[in-house]
């Protein structure tokens, strides 16, 4: 895998060592990241991902030493190091070097990784279980940031899903309503209407999620942000996900129920790819 990393004002090949055993980010998780994509010569909504990285840093008590525009330019510089059209993951990060429990914002550092990462097969077998693990509330975790400390919970949900014969997991909120997939936002379709969990503070209102909602609505497809229950999923005509890693991907099963990629998923993916290529 070809990778370039930008650390302390310089580009490096591969995965250079950065954190030490005394770094706040190492032992107290004072670190955030964002993720964007380059594929087929496009970098859709890269500017919005860079802006979110700044907001996440602030929410975690960090002080970003770069502006969103400067992060954006560095991301594009990294993309240009690869042949045009290479499928890439773009990951800007801010982290604290020092602090006691809370991070010292004056020690915030920036790093960026740009590396080869093939897009998943849009027709791949993506089945999900209903996970026993729950999303935290804003009172219990920094859910307003794309903070690395939130991801071990997703990791254990994914591990249990794989051990149970699935590829992903549906995560519920604290009162038992559907929040999202372990790795992405969730959409379902019933009788031609798209439904997606309304943001309630326990999961990120994803950039790709927001983009797909707008594209579908502009195309005349009704999209409702609302309470979604497990029973709703079990009676859905279609289920699909949106997120940076795969962008738009169909879910082909929840629990013991099988599904097929449907017309609304197909439309959502088509609209997103058209948007991406319009630049």
GUMAR-152059 format. One record per residue (C-alpha): residue number from 1; z, x, y; residue in three letters. Coordinates in nm, 4 decimals. Layout:
N
+-----+----------+----------+----------+-----+
:   n :       up :     east :    north : res :
+-----+----------+----------+----------+-----+
: NUM :        Z :        X :        Y : ala :
...
+-----+----------+----------+----------+-----+
***
This chain:
279
+-----+----------+----------+----------+-----+
:   n :       up :     east :    north : res :
+-----+----------+----------+----------+-----+
:   1 :   0.0000 :   0.0000 :   0.0000 : unk :
:   2 :  -0.1057 :   0.1449 :   0.3341 : unk :
:   3 :   0.1606 :   0.1060 :   0.6024 : unk :
:   4 :   0.2336 :   0.2304 :   0.9526 : unk :
:   5 :   0.5713 :   0.2108 :   1.1231 : unk :
:   6 :   0.6516 :   0.2541 :   1.4903 : unk :
:   7 :   0.9977 :   0.4011 :   1.5553 : unk :
:   8 :   1.1393 :   0.5552 :   1.8736 : unk :
:   9 :   0.8032 :   0.5726 :   2.0489 : unk :
:  10 :   0.6019 :   0.7232 :   1.7629 : unk :
:  11 :   0.3857 :   0.5961 :   1.4784 : unk :
:  12 :   0.4677 :   0.7145 :   1.1266 : unk :
:  13 :   0.2924 :   0.6724 :   0.7931 : unk :
:  14 :   0.4663 :   0.4585 :   0.5358 : unk :
:  15 :   0.8359 :   0.3774 :   0.5358 : unk :
:  16 :   1.0280 :   0.6366 :   0.7427 : unk :
:  17 :   1.4085 :   0.6564 :   0.7129 : unk :
:  18 :   1.5716 :   0.4898 :   1.0131 : unk :
:  19 :   1.9187 :   0.3490 :   0.9452 : unk :
:  20 :   2.2274 :   0.5547 :   0.8718 : unk :
:  21 :   2.5476 :   0.4572 :   0.6903 : unk :
:  22 :   2.7253 :   0.4070 :   1.0251 : unk :
:  23 :   2.4484 :   0.1968 :   1.1800 : unk :
:  24 :   2.5714 :  -0.1523 :   1.2704 : unk :
:  25 :   2.2550 :  -0.3008 :   1.1218 : unk :
:  26 :   2.3303 :  -0.1357 :   0.7865 : unk :
:  27 :   2.6815 :  -0.2619 :   0.7261 : unk :
:  28 :   2.7205 :  -0.5583 :   0.9645 : unk :
:  29 :   2.3649 :  -0.7001 :   0.9712 : unk :
:  30 :   2.2979 :  -0.6603 :   1.3411 : unk :
:  31 :   1.9238 :  -0.6924 :   1.2926 : unk :
:  32 :   1.6491 :  -0.9500 :   1.3485 : unk :
:  33 :   1.2814 :  -0.9511 :   1.2602 : unk :
:  34 :   0.9737 :  -1.1603 :   1.3060 : unk :
:  35 :   0.6611 :  -1.1860 :   1.0982 : unk :
:  36 :   0.2996 :  -1.2367 :   1.1987 : unk :
:  37 :  -0.0322 :  -1.2006 :   1.0206 : unk :
:  38 :  -0.3663 :  -1.0315 :   1.0670 : unk :
:  39 :  -0.6509 :  -1.1507 :   0.8450 : unk :
:  40 :  -1.0264 :  -1.1899 :   0.8711 : unk :
:  41 :  -1.0194 :  -1.0241 :   1.2128 : unk :
:  42 :  -0.7663 :  -1.2696 :   1.3579 : unk :
:  43 :  -0.3988 :  -1.2518 :   1.4636 : unk :
:  44 :  -0.3092 :  -1.6207 :   1.5147 : unk :
:  45 :  -0.0164 :  -1.6907 :   1.7485 : unk :
:  46 :   0.0858 :  -1.3249 :   1.7495 : unk :
:  47 :   0.2051 :  -1.3609 :   2.1090 : unk :
:  48 :   0.4395 :  -1.6435 :   2.0091 : unk :
:  49 :   0.5877 :  -1.4371 :   1.7262 : unk :
:  50 :   0.6547 :  -1.1515 :   1.9686 : unk :
:  51 :   0.8202 :  -1.3893 :   2.2153 : unk :
:  52 :   1.0400 :  -1.5286 :   1.9362 : unk :
:  53 :   1.1522 :  -1.1786 :   1.8412 : unk :
:  54 :   1.2926 :  -1.1362 :   2.1919 : unk :
:  55 :   1.4720 :  -1.4726 :   2.1735 : unk :
:  56 :   1.6145 :  -1.3882 :   1.8309 : unk :
:  57 :   1.7464 :  -1.0555 :   1.9572 : unk :
:  58 :   1.9235 :  -1.2276 :   2.2454 : unk :
:  59 :   2.0685 :  -1.4962 :   2.0172 : unk :
:  60 :   2.2199 :  -1.2265 :   1.7939 : unk :
:  61 :   2.3749 :  -1.0437 :   2.0883 : unk :
:  62 :   2.1135 :  -0.7685 :   2.1087 : unk :
:  63 :   1.9308 :  -0.6520 :   2.4217 : unk :
:  64 :   1.5626 :  -0.5937 :   2.3572 : unk :
:  65 :   1.4441 :  -0.2673 :   2.5157 : unk :
:  66 :   1.0845 :  -0.3969 :   2.5260 : unk :
:  67 :   0.9224 :  -0.7088 :   2.6665 : unk :
:  68 :   0.7356 :  -0.9560 :   2.4488 : unk :
:  69 :   0.4112 :  -0.8318 :   2.6036 : unk :
:  70 :   0.4909 :  -0.4714 :   2.5126 : unk :
:  71 :   0.5735 :  -0.5730 :   2.1552 : unk :
:  72 :   0.2445 :  -0.7631 :   2.1396 : unk :
:  73 :   0.0442 :  -0.4599 :   2.2524 : unk :
:  74 :   0.2132 :  -0.2374 :   1.9939 : unk :
:  75 :   0.1384 :  -0.4905 :   1.7209 : unk :
:  76 :  -0.2301 :  -0.4909 :   1.8138 : unk :
:  77 :  -0.2264 :  -0.1105 :   1.8222 : unk :
:  78 :  -0.0920 :  -0.1107 :   1.4676 : unk :
:  79 :  -0.3556 :  -0.3582 :   1.3497 : unk :
:  80 :  -0.6300 :  -0.1344 :   1.4891 : unk :
:  81 :  -0.5189 :   0.1440 :   1.2557 : unk :
:  82 :  -0.6682 :  -0.0525 :   0.9633 : unk :
:  83 :  -1.0282 :  -0.1493 :   0.8865 : unk :
:  84 :  -1.1270 :  -0.4744 :   1.0554 : unk :
:  85 :  -1.0432 :  -0.7796 :   0.8466 : unk :
:  86 :  -0.7649 :  -0.6148 :   0.6449 : unk :
:  87 :  -0.4972 :  -0.8655 :   0.5454 : unk :
:  88 :  -0.1788 :  -0.7417 :   0.7100 : unk :
:  89 :   0.1832 :  -0.8335 :   0.7651 : unk :
:  90 :   0.3143 :  -0.7511 :   1.1129 : unk :
:  91 :   0.6922 :  -0.7186 :   1.1396 : unk :
:  92 :   0.8648 :  -0.6319 :   1.4713 : unk :
:  93 :   1.2420 :  -0.5728 :   1.4471 : unk :
:  94 :   1.5340 :  -0.5205 :   1.6834 : unk :
:  95 :   1.8622 :  -0.3828 :   1.5560 : unk :
:  96 :   2.1951 :  -0.2476 :   1.6756 : unk :
:  97 :   2.2928 :   0.1115 :   1.6135 : unk :
:  98 :   2.6588 :   0.0662 :   1.7091 : unk :
:  99 :   2.9265 :  -0.1984 :   1.7514 : unk :
: 100 :   3.2484 :  -0.3237 :   1.5972 : unk :
: 101 :   3.1861 :  -0.6594 :   1.4267 : unk :
: 102 :   2.9660 :  -0.7759 :   1.7159 : unk :
: 103 :   2.6707 :  -0.5474 :   1.7964 : unk :
: 104 :   2.6728 :  -0.3289 :   2.1057 : unk :
: 105 :   2.3652 :  -0.4562 :   2.2940 : unk :
: 106 :   2.3243 :  -0.1235 :   2.4765 : unk :
: 107 :   2.2422 :   0.0452 :   2.1424 : unk :
: 108 :   1.9594 :  -0.1934 :   2.0506 : unk :
: 109 :   1.6600 :  -0.0141 :   1.8989 : unk :
: 110 :   1.3097 :  -0.1370 :   1.8165 : unk :
: 111 :   1.0882 :  -0.0694 :   1.5186 : unk :
: 112 :   0.7648 :  -0.2200 :   1.3950 : unk :
: 113 :   0.5958 :  -0.2181 :   1.0564 : unk :
: 114 :   0.2319 :  -0.3098 :   0.9989 : unk :
: 115 :   0.1232 :  -0.2984 :   0.6379 : unk :
: 116 :  -0.1282 :  -0.4261 :   0.3865 : unk :
: 117 :  -0.0249 :  -0.7600 :   0.2382 : unk :
: 118 :  -0.2881 :  -0.9774 :   0.0669 : unk :
: 119 :  -0.2799 :  -1.3485 :   0.1465 : unk :
: 120 :  -0.1651 :  -1.5620 :  -0.1500 : unk :
: 121 :  -0.4203 :  -1.7647 :  -0.3423 : unk :
: 122 :  -0.4385 :  -2.1020 :  -0.1597 : unk :
: 123 :  -0.4760 :  -2.2801 :  -0.4944 : unk :
: 124 :  -0.1991 :  -2.0820 :  -0.6657 : unk :
: 125 :   0.0661 :  -2.2392 :  -0.8849 : unk :
: 126 :   0.3544 :  -2.3099 :  -0.6462 : unk :
: 127 :   0.6233 :  -2.5296 :  -0.7987 : unk :
: 128 :   0.9729 :  -2.5793 :  -0.6565 : unk :
: 129 :   1.3123 :  -2.6830 :  -0.7850 : unk :
: 130 :   1.5795 :  -2.8625 :  -0.5830 : unk :
: 131 :   1.8212 :  -2.5797 :  -0.5099 : unk :
: 132 :   2.1996 :  -2.6163 :  -0.5235 : unk :
: 133 :   2.2223 :  -2.3805 :  -0.2261 : unk :
: 134 :   2.2289 :  -2.5251 :   0.1259 : unk :
: 135 :   2.1138 :  -2.4175 :   0.4686 : unk :
: 136 :   2.4003 :  -2.3221 :   0.7042 : unk :
: 137 :   2.4740 :  -2.5073 :   1.0268 : unk :
: 138 :   2.4633 :  -2.3496 :   1.3755 : unk :
: 139 :   2.8441 :  -2.3396 :   1.3693 : unk :
: 140 :   2.8481 :  -2.1254 :   1.0543 : unk :
: 141 :   2.5572 :  -1.8830 :   1.0993 : unk :
: 142 :   2.3100 :  -1.7597 :   1.3651 : unk :
: 143 :   2.0465 :  -2.0171 :   1.2721 : unk :
: 144 :   1.8853 :  -1.9950 :   1.6174 : unk :
: 145 :   1.7600 :  -1.6449 :   1.5344 : unk :
: 146 :   1.5275 :  -1.5063 :   1.2700 : unk :
: 147 :   1.8204 :  -1.2944 :   1.1601 : unk :
: 148 :   1.8096 :  -1.0845 :   0.8454 : unk :
: 149 :   2.1604 :  -1.1985 :   0.7508 : unk :
: 150 :   2.0247 :  -1.5481 :   0.6760 : unk :
: 151 :   1.7893 :  -1.4294 :   0.4037 : unk :
: 152 :   2.0263 :  -1.3398 :   0.1173 : unk :
: 153 :   2.0861 :  -1.7142 :   0.0853 : unk :
: 154 :   1.7117 :  -1.7698 :   0.0501 : unk :
: 155 :   1.7022 :  -1.4767 :  -0.1906 : unk :
: 156 :   1.9550 :  -1.6273 :  -0.4294 : unk :
: 157 :   1.7714 :  -1.9602 :  -0.4138 : unk :
: 158 :   1.4478 :  -1.7843 :  -0.5070 : unk :
: 159 :   1.6165 :  -1.5907 :  -0.7862 : unk :
: 160 :   1.7593 :  -1.9082 :  -0.9385 : unk :
: 161 :   1.4194 :  -2.0780 :  -0.9037 : unk :
: 162 :   1.2437 :  -1.7992 :  -1.0922 : unk :
: 163 :   1.5129 :  -1.7978 :  -1.3610 : unk :
: 164 :   1.4602 :  -2.1738 :  -1.3944 : unk :
: 165 :   1.0819 :  -2.1459 :  -1.4323 : unk :
: 166 :   0.9775 :  -2.2258 :  -1.0751 : unk :
: 167 :   0.8149 :  -2.0239 :  -0.7963 : unk :
: 168 :   1.0129 :  -2.1593 :  -0.4997 : unk :
: 169 :   1.3005 :  -2.3880 :  -0.4080 : unk :
: 170 :   1.3598 :  -2.6889 :  -0.1852 : unk :
: 171 :   1.6691 :  -2.6201 :   0.0253 : unk :
: 172 :   1.8815 :  -2.9077 :   0.1537 : unk :
: 173 :   2.0948 :  -2.9204 :   0.4669 : unk :
: 174 :   2.4710 :  -2.9642 :   0.4610 : unk :
: 175 :   2.4540 :  -3.3433 :   0.4256 : unk :
: 176 :   2.1962 :  -3.3380 :   0.1487 : unk :
: 177 :   1.8707 :  -3.4063 :   0.3309 : unk :
: 178 :   1.5655 :  -3.1846 :   0.2826 : unk :
: 179 :   1.5533 :  -2.8876 :   0.5216 : unk :
: 180 :   1.2661 :  -2.6688 :   0.4006 : unk :
: 181 :   1.1457 :  -2.4472 :   0.1194 : unk :
: 182 :   1.3334 :  -2.1222 :   0.0609 : unk :
: 183 :   1.0472 :  -1.9299 :   0.2248 : unk :
: 184 :   0.8663 :  -2.1758 :   0.4505 : unk :
: 185 :   0.8661 :  -2.5126 :   0.6231 : unk :
: 186 :   0.7986 :  -2.8276 :   0.4210 : unk :
: 187 :   0.5572 :  -3.1158 :   0.4736 : unk :
: 188 :   0.4975 :  -3.4249 :   0.2602 : unk :
: 189 :   0.2407 :  -3.7042 :   0.2777 : unk :
: 190 :   0.2894 :  -4.0715 :   0.1953 : unk :
: 191 :   0.0200 :  -4.3359 :   0.2446 : unk :
: 192 :  -0.1719 :  -4.1119 :   0.4848 : unk :
: 193 :   0.1258 :  -4.0276 :   0.7094 : unk :
: 194 :   0.2595 :  -3.6730 :   0.7214 : unk :
: 195 :   0.6367 :  -3.6344 :   0.7248 : unk :
: 196 :   0.8331 :  -3.3165 :   0.7891 : unk :
: 197 :   1.2082 :  -3.2638 :   0.8344 : unk :
: 198 :   1.3102 :  -3.2924 :   1.1986 : unk :
: 199 :   1.4600 :  -2.9659 :   1.3270 : unk :
: 200 :   1.8378 :  -3.0097 :   1.3244 : unk :
: 201 :   1.9497 :  -2.6521 :   1.3884 : unk :
: 202 :   1.9848 :  -2.5441 :   1.0264 : unk :
: 203 :   1.6325 :  -2.4015 :   0.9893 : unk :
: 204 :   1.3769 :  -2.2380 :   1.2144 : unk :
: 205 :   1.1185 :  -2.4634 :   1.3744 : unk :
: 206 :   0.8419 :  -2.2361 :   1.2528 : unk :
: 207 :   0.5535 :  -2.1247 :   1.4713 : unk :
: 208 :   0.2985 :  -2.2119 :   1.2013 : unk :
: 209 :   0.4824 :  -2.5435 :   1.1487 : unk :
: 210 :   0.4452 :  -2.6328 :   1.5168 : unk :
: 211 :   0.0811 :  -2.5258 :   1.5181 : unk :
: 212 :  -0.0088 :  -2.7355 :   1.2125 : unk :
: 213 :   0.1682 :  -3.0425 :   1.3538 : unk :
: 214 :  -0.0367 :  -3.0150 :   1.6753 : unk :
: 215 :  -0.3639 :  -2.9553 :   1.4911 : unk :
: 216 :  -0.3136 :  -3.2550 :   1.2622 : unk :
: 217 :  -0.2114 :  -3.4849 :   1.5470 : unk :
: 218 :  -0.5082 :  -3.3737 :   1.7587 : unk :
: 219 :  -0.7313 :  -3.4565 :   1.4601 : unk :
: 220 :  -0.5883 :  -3.8099 :   1.4449 : unk :
: 221 :  -0.3540 :  -3.7652 :   1.1487 : unk :
: 222 :  -0.0101 :  -3.9190 :   1.2096 : unk :
: 223 :   0.2767 :  -3.6687 :   1.1774 : unk :
: 224 :   0.6381 :  -3.7839 :   1.1898 : unk :
: 225 :   0.9345 :  -3.5491 :   1.2284 : unk :
: 226 :   1.2164 :  -3.7344 :   1.0586 : unk :
: 227 :   1.4866 :  -3.7366 :   0.7930 : unk :
: 228 :   1.3357 :  -3.6491 :   0.4555 : unk :
: 229 :   1.5306 :  -3.7112 :   0.1356 : unk :
: 230 :   1.4870 :  -3.5791 :  -0.2161 : unk :
: 231 :   1.3826 :  -3.9301 :  -0.3175 : unk :
: 232 :   1.1071 :  -3.9159 :  -0.0534 : unk :
: 233 :   0.9764 :  -3.5950 :  -0.2117 : unk :
: 234 :   0.9786 :  -3.7490 :  -0.5565 : unk :
: 235 :   0.7580 :  -4.0313 :  -0.4289 : unk :
: 236 :   0.5259 :  -3.8237 :  -0.2089 : unk :
: 237 :   0.1486 :  -3.8273 :  -0.2500 : unk :
: 238 :   0.1242 :  -3.4613 :  -0.1406 : unk :
: 239 :   0.3610 :  -3.1779 :  -0.0540 : unk :
: 240 :   0.2610 :  -2.8553 :   0.1200 : unk :
: 241 :   0.4216 :  -2.5686 :   0.3072 : unk :
: 242 :   0.3580 :  -2.3821 :   0.6294 : unk :
: 243 :   0.4797 :  -2.0335 :   0.7072 : unk :
: 244 :   0.3655 :  -1.6946 :   0.8163 : unk :
: 245 :   0.3251 :  -1.5377 :   0.4733 : unk :
: 246 :   0.0762 :  -1.7871 :   0.3265 : unk :
: 247 :   0.0099 :  -1.9981 :   0.6395 : unk :
: 248 :  -0.0720 :  -2.3310 :   0.4656 : unk :
: 249 :  -0.0201 :  -2.3671 :   0.0914 : unk :
: 250 :   0.0020 :  -2.6643 :  -0.1485 : unk :
: 251 :   0.3075 :  -2.7390 :  -0.3585 : unk :
: 252 :   0.1948 :  -2.8429 :  -0.7066 : unk :
: 253 :   0.5269 :  -2.9676 :  -0.8364 : unk :
: 254 :   0.8870 :  -3.0525 :  -0.7501 : unk :
: 255 :   1.1338 :  -3.0619 :  -1.0353 : unk :
: 256 :   0.9655 :  -3.2246 :  -1.3330 : unk :
: 257 :   0.7036 :  -3.3960 :  -1.1155 : unk :
: 258 :   0.3514 :  -3.2515 :  -1.0946 : unk :
: 259 :   0.1269 :  -3.2761 :  -0.7899 : unk :
: 260 :  -0.2243 :  -3.1730 :  -0.6948 : unk :
: 261 :  -0.3473 :  -3.0251 :  -0.3659 : unk :
: 262 :  -0.4473 :  -3.3292 :  -0.1620 : unk :
: 263 :  -0.6814 :  -3.4172 :   0.1243 : unk :
: 264 :  -0.4221 :  -3.3760 :   0.3999 : unk :
: 265 :  -0.3283 :  -3.0279 :   0.2788 : unk :
: 266 :  -0.6994 :  -2.9422 :   0.2639 : unk :
: 267 :  -0.7458 :  -3.0700 :   0.6189 : unk :
: 268 :  -0.4387 :  -2.8841 :   0.7485 : unk :
: 269 :  -0.5577 :  -2.5550 :   0.6021 : unk :
: 270 :  -0.9115 :  -2.6074 :   0.7324 : unk :
: 271 :  -0.7850 :  -2.6884 :   1.0822 : unk :
: 272 :  -0.5559 :  -2.3860 :   1.0846 : unk :
: 273 :  -0.8323 :  -2.1477 :   0.9768 : unk :
: 274 :  -1.0617 :  -2.2897 :   1.2424 : unk :
: 275 :  -0.7892 :  -2.2430 :   1.5042 : unk :
: 276 :  -0.7251 :  -1.8856 :   1.3906 : unk :
: 277 :  -1.0920 :  -1.7915 :   1.4217 : unk :
: 278 :  -1.1303 :  -1.9485 :   1.7646 : unk :
: 279 :  -0.8875 :  -1.6822 :   1.8847 : unk :
+-----+----------+----------+----------+-----+
***
